[in-house]
Amino acid sequence: MEAVQRVVATPAAQALITRMQAQYGAIYFYQSHGCCDGSTPMLYAPGEFPLTAADIQFGDVGGVPFYAGRTQAEYMQGTQVILDVGQGSLGTFSIEDAEGLHFKVRTRLWNDEESAWLADHPLP
């Protein structure tokens, strides 16, 4: 079986990711889990949001790493993260917010074959 992608992007999300890469260079996602941001995927340029030892790379999308805190990543393991784009600013620190856009997440449950592959390839 081909590798299972824990994070994927809709065409709209991939187009925005590509635009942000062209503008900012190396970027990365962090799946927030705080009360103020809800569960918004935040996109950062290097140095804007320091990662800690409690953060792990949950996957990548379009060559962009997607991080989450270990507790949040464990919570998300049962589903595939599907990045999409919404209209309007959420007033966050995510770099796409300045364009009046925001990334949002939808999820989908794994099928049995994907679940088996993931069991053989756990997160670090």
C-alpha positions in Angstrom: 0.0 0.0 0.0 1.1 3.5 -0.7 2.0 5.7 2.2 -1.0 7.3 3.9 -1.0 11.1 4.1 -2.1 12.3 7.4 -2.6 15.8 6.0 -3.9 16.7 2.5 -5.0 20.0 0.9 -7.9 20.9 -1.4 -6.9 22.6 -4.6 -7.8 26.0 -3.1 -5.6 25.3 0.0 -2.7 24.1 -2.2 -2.9 27.2 -4.3 -2.8 29.4 -1.2 0.1 27.4 0.2 2.1 27.8 -3.0 1.4 31.6 -2.9 2.6 31.8 0.7 5.7 29.8 -0.1 6.5 32.2 -3.0 6.1 35.2 -0.7 7.6 33.9 2.6 9.9 31.1 1.6 10.1 28.3 4.2 6.8 28.1 6.0 5.1 25.7 8.4 1.7 24.9 9.8 0.9 24.6 13.5 -2.5 23.1 14.5 -3.6 25.3 17.3 -5.6 24.0 20.2 -6.1 27.0 22.4 -9.3 28.7 23.5 -8.6 31.9 21.5 -7.9 30.2 18.2 -10.2 27.3 18.5 -8.6 24.6 16.4 -7.4 26.7 13.5 -4.4 25.6 11.4 -2.0 28.5 11.6 0.7 29.2 9.0 3.9 30.7 10.1 7.2 32.0 8.6 10.4 30.8 10.3 11.0 32.5 13.7 7.4 33.7 14.1 6.3 30.8 16.4 8.9 28.7 18.2 8.3 25.0 18.3 9.0 23.1 21.5 10.0 19.5 22.4 6.3 18.9 23.0 5.5 19.6 19.3 5.7 16.9 16.6 5.4 16.8 12.9 2.0 15.3 12.2 2.5 15.3 8.4 3.2 17.6 5.6 1.2 19.1 2.8 2.7 20.4 -0.5 6.2 20.1 1.0 5.2 22.3 4.0 5.5 20.6 7.5 2.4 20.4 9.6 3.1 20.4 13.4 0.9 19.9 16.4 1.4 19.6 20.1 1.7 15.9 21.1 -1.6 15.9 22.9 -3.4 17.5 19.9 -1.7 15.1 17.5 -2.8 12.1 19.5 -6.3 13.4 19.4 -6.1 13.8 15.6 -4.7 10.4 14.8 -8.1 8.9 14.1 -8.7 11.1 11.1 -7.1 12.6 8.0 -6.7 16.3 8.2 -8.0 18.1 5.1 -6.9 21.7 4.7 -9.2 24.1 3.0 -9.5 27.8 2.6 -12.2 30.1 4.0 -13.0 33.7 3.1 -12.5 36.4 5.7 -9.9 37.3 8.3 -10.1 35.5 11.6 -7.8 38.0 13.3 -5.1 35.4 13.9 -1.3 35.6 13.6 -1.4 33.2 10.6 0.3 34.8 7.6 -2.6 34.3 5.2 -4.9 36.3 7.5 -3.4 39.5 6.0 -5.0 38.5 2.6 -8.5 38.2 4.2 -8.3 34.4 4.0 -7.9 31.6 6.5 -7.1 28.0 6.5 -9.6 25.6 8.0 -9.7 21.9 8.7 -12.1 19.2 7.8 -11.5 15.6 8.8 -12.3 12.2 7.5 -12.1 8.8 9.3 -9.6 6.3 8.1 -10.7 3.1 6.4 -9.5 -0.3 7.7 -6.6 -0.5 5.2 -5.4 3.0 6.1 -5.7 2.3 9.8 -3.6 -0.8 9.5 -0.9 1.1 7.6 -0.9 3.9 10.2 -0.6 1.3 13.0 2.6 0.1 11.3 3.9 3.7 10.9 3.1 5.5 14.2 4.0 9.1 14.8 7.4 9.7 16.4 
